[in-house]
Amino acid sequence: MKYNETIMWKEINETPAIFDRIQAANAETMKKLVADIKASDATNFVAAARGTSNHALVYFKYLTEVMTDYTVGLAASSVLTLYKGKINYKNSIIIGCSQSGKAADVLEVMKRGNEQGVITIAVTNDLESPMAKEAKYHLYCDAGLESSVAATKTFNAQLYLLLWLAAEIANDKEELFTLKNLRHYIDGVLPQIDDLTTKYAAKFKDMKSGFVLSRGLTYAIALEATLKLQETCYIQMKGYAGSDFYHGPMAMVNETTPVIIYCAKNNGDEEMQNNIRLDQIKCIEKMISLNAPVLLVTNDDLLVGKFDKCNDAFINFSASEEFAMFTFALFAQMFACKISCAIGNNPDSPRALNKITITK
């Protein structure tokens, strides 16, 4: 099967156009939502999701806690659905994320929030979904029908909406300007990402297991890139924050376990940039010292060519970490799609999986 004939490939490449539509579809809702949040006594968010949507909310957690004074906790939905917990969401804002909007356990968290009179937000790709109708505010992905089982364009749309929400709460004009023009920037790097993933999918297609690492604002891509390789290629991958990886899992690394490391360029103050880059260098050097085949995916030119025995996938994209996340997501999706087809799988219909998974 040719990767460029798959539905997954088609949907990945629809991403830039979605970014244009999202602004128009959600402008009025976003304005009212942010005004409501700022007028409320809420001090934190409770974020509920599963799978890919949960990874989007991990991104939102870092964004919100870096950019604003709100905290974000990830909900354990089964506390309500299985254990009948008596959670009090006072002073919280509930945000539920699901491409289909049919996640039954996430819906229960939102219902509890509504019963207690707090602000509830749904992020879905279906205007008529149960979550969209339950929430006080619905942020619409407007990604069109997603047919491939692997979520791609809807994940990218979720990232966009969640970054937009965090930037509006922070009233960060620079972030909002970049976000509004993101379609143009992404169009410019898609050919690079296509070329890089073709090169490295051919090199890493025979891997049987491995790890994906990142940290901070892009930690969520370690989780999502792992999931894409698991569900489309059936490779035993595991994603970690680089900082957690040192606490045990690193013992499994050797010359047969590839390690994919996503390192974003930080555009903060000089001290922050230096600290983050030093942390990234430490991680890369440690994996190389363990003889792991390393694939470095980065938009930081100061990391490229710095390490012996390192496969560099440099994306020429100068925006900061929160925006590099979008290029990393596209890399992870294209990489998985190409490997899946190269080894004889159909990424549109992974074995044992359905497009919509409902858990309680």
N, C-alpha and C positions, 0 to 999 in steps of 0.2 A: 504494500500500500504506500503510495506517495504522500508524504506529509502535507504537501500543498494542495492535495485533493480532499483533505479531511475537513469536517465541520469545525473541529477544534481550531485548526489553522485559520479558517475563515473568520471565526469569532474573535480570535486574538487580534486580528488585523482590523477589526471594527472598532477597537478601543478609542483611537483618537477622535473619531467622529462623535462618539458618545459624550466626550468631554464638552463639546460645544452644546449639545442638547441639554445636559444636566443643568447648566446655569439657568436657561430659560424655564425649564420645567419646575425648578425649585426656588426661584428667587423670592417669591412672595411668602412661601412657607418658611424659608430660612429667616427672613426678616422678622416675622412674627415669633418664631421659635426663639431666636436669640434675645429679642426684647422680653419675652416671657421668662427666660432663664435669668436674665440680669435683674428682673424685678422680683424674683423669687428669693426665698431664704435657703435655697438648696446650696449645699457645700460640696457635693460629690455626685458622681455618676455610678450607677450600677449597670454593667454591660452584659447582655445575655446573648449567646449564640452557640452554634456548633460548627465544627469543621472549618472550611474556608472562611466563613463569616466570622468565626471566632478569631481567626488570624487577623482579619481586618480590624477587629476591636482591640486586639493587642497593640496594633499600630496606633489606634485612637488613644489608648491608655498613655503611651509614651508622649504622643503629640500634646495631649491635654495637660499632662503633668509638667511638661517642659514649657509650654506656652502660656499657661494660665495658673491660677491658684486652686483649681479644682483637683480633687483626687478621683481616680477611676478604679473601681473594683470589679473583677470579673465574677459574674454570678455562677453559683453551682445550682443550676435549675432543678436538679433532682431533690434538693432540700425541700422544695415545694411539692413536686409531682409525686415523689416516692415516699418522702419522710414526713409530709404534711407539716413542715416547719412554720413557725409563727413569726416570720420576719416582719420587722417594722421598717418601711422604707422612708420614713419621715426625713426630710432634709436631703433626699436623694432625687436624682433624675434617672429614670429608667430608659435605657436605649437598647432596643432589640434589633438584631441584624439577621436577615435570612433572604437569600435570593428569591425563593419561592414565596416567602411570607407565610408558610404553612408549618413552621416549626412549633409543634404543640407545646413543648416544655418552655420555650421562649415566650410563647403566648401567655402561659400561666404567670410568668413573672410580670408581664405587662398588665395582666388583669389585676394582680395583687396591687400593683402600683396605682392603677386607676381607682380601685376600691379605697385606697388611702389618700387619694386626691393629689398625687404628685404628678409632675410633668412626665409624660411617656412619649417616646419617639420610636418609630419603626423605620428601618432602612431596608427596603425591599425592591424587587423588580416587577411587582404586580400591584397595580392600583386597587384591584378587587380582592386582594388576599385577606385572610383573617387578621393578620397582624396590621396591615394597612388600615383596616376598618377599626381595629381596637385602639390604636394609638391616638393620642391627642394630636400628634404631628407625624406626618408621613413624609420621609425623604425618599424620593423616587429615583431609582437607578436609571430608568429610561434607556435600558440597553437593548431593547428588543428581545425577541424570543431567543433563549439560549438552549440549543438542542443537544450539544455535546455534553456527556456526563460530567466531564471535568470543567469546573467553573473557571472561566478566564475573564471575559469582558465584564461579567457582573462583579467579580472581585475588584477589578480595576475601577469600576464605577463606585463601589463602596469606599475604596480608599479615597477617591476624589471627594465624595460627600463628607466623609469624616474629617478630612483635612480642612475642607471648607468650613465646617462647623467649628472646629477648634480655632481657626484663624479669625472667624467672625467674633467668637467669644473674646479672643485676645485683642480684637480690633487691630490686627496687624495688616496694614495697608500694603506693605511690600509682598507679603505672602499672598494676599488676595489678588494682587496684580499678576504675579507669576502664575497663580492658579487659573486666572481668567485666560491666560495665553498659553496654557499647558499644551493644548492641541498642537499648536505650531511647533513647540519645542520637541514634542514626542515624534511628530512627523519627521523631524530632522534626524533623529537617531535610530528610527526603525530599521533602515537599511544596514546600519552598523551592527545592530543586535542580530539581525538575520544572518549576516556573514559570520559573526562570532559564534553563534549557536550552531551553524552548519559545521564549522571547523571543530568545535569541541564536542559536539554530539558524536561525530565520527570517532573522536579519540577516546571518549568515555563510554561508548555504547555497550561495551562488554562487562561493565562493572556489575557485581552481584550484590554489593552492600557498600555502605559508606555513610558519611556524615555531612550535614550542611550547617554552617556556622555563620552567625552575624551577632550584632549586639546593638542595644539602644534603639534609636528610632527605626532601624531596619531589622530588628530582631524578628519581627513577624515574617520576614521573607525566608528565614531559616525554616520556619514551620511550614509555610505555604509551598516553598520549593520542594521540601521533603514530600509533602502530600501529593504534589503533581507527579513526582517520580514513582511514588508508591502505587498510585491508582492507575497510571497509564502504562508504566513500564514493569511493574511488579518487582521493583528493586527494593531491597531491605535497607532503607535509608532512615536516618533519625536526625532531627533538627535540634540544635541547642543554641542558647546564648553562649558566646565564647567564654564568658566568665564562669558559667556553670559547667562547661565541658571539662575544665581542669579538675573538677571534684568527682573523679571516678571514671566517667566514660572514656577519657583519653587513653586509658589502659588498653583499649581495644584497637588502637590505631597501629597499623604497620604498613608494609609496602603493598598490601593487597586491599587496603581500605581507602579509597579516594576521599578527600575532604574538599568540599566546595565552600569557599569563604567569600561572603559578600561584604565588602568594605566601602562605605560611602564617604565622600569628601564632606568634611564639616566646614561650614563658612561662619563659624562663631568667632569669638575673640581669639587672639593668638595663643593664649594659654590653653583654651579649650581645644583648639585645633591640634596643638602639639600633644596634649594628653590623649586625645582620641587616636591620633595617628600612631603614637608610641604603643598604645594598647593593641592596635591592629597589627603592627609589626611584630610584637611579641607573639601573638597568636600564629601568624604565618610562619615565623621562624621555628616555633615549637613543632608545628606539624611537619615541616620539612626535615627537622632533626630526627623525627620518628620515621622518616623514609616514606611518608604518605605521598601518593600522587596528589598534588594540590592544584586546584583550579581557583584562581583569584578573579572574582568579578568586581570591578571597581570603576568609579569615575574620577579617581584621584591619581593624576599623572605622576605624583611623587612616589607612588607605590609601584609603579610599572617598571619592570627591568631591574628592580632592586634586589631580587632574590634568585639565587641559582635553583634550578630544578623546580621552577614554579611556572605554571601555565597562566599567562596573563590575558584576561579578557577585558580590555580597556574600552569603556563606553565614554566617548568624548561628549560629556554632558556636565556643564559647569555648575548647575544649580545644587543647592545644599541637600543634606540627608533626606529630609522629608519628601523632596521631589525626586531624588535618586531612587526612592522606593518604587516609583512607577516604572523606571527603566529596568530595575531589578526584577519586578514582577513579570514584565514582558520577556526578559531573558529566561527566567525560570519556566515560563509557559512554552516558549518556542523550543527550548532545550529538551523539555520532556516530550513534546509532540514529535520532534525529530528522532529522538532515541526510540520512542515507542514504535514508530514506523520502521526504523532501521532494524529492529529485532523481530519484526513480524507481527506486532500487536496492532490492534485498532484502537486508537486513543479515544474515539467517540463512544465506544461501547465496552468499557472495561468489564472483565468478568466479575460476576457476583454483585455488581453495583447498579443502583437505579439513580435517575436524575434527582429525584426528590426523596430524601430520607427523613422520616418523621420519628423522632424519639420523644419519650415521655419521662 
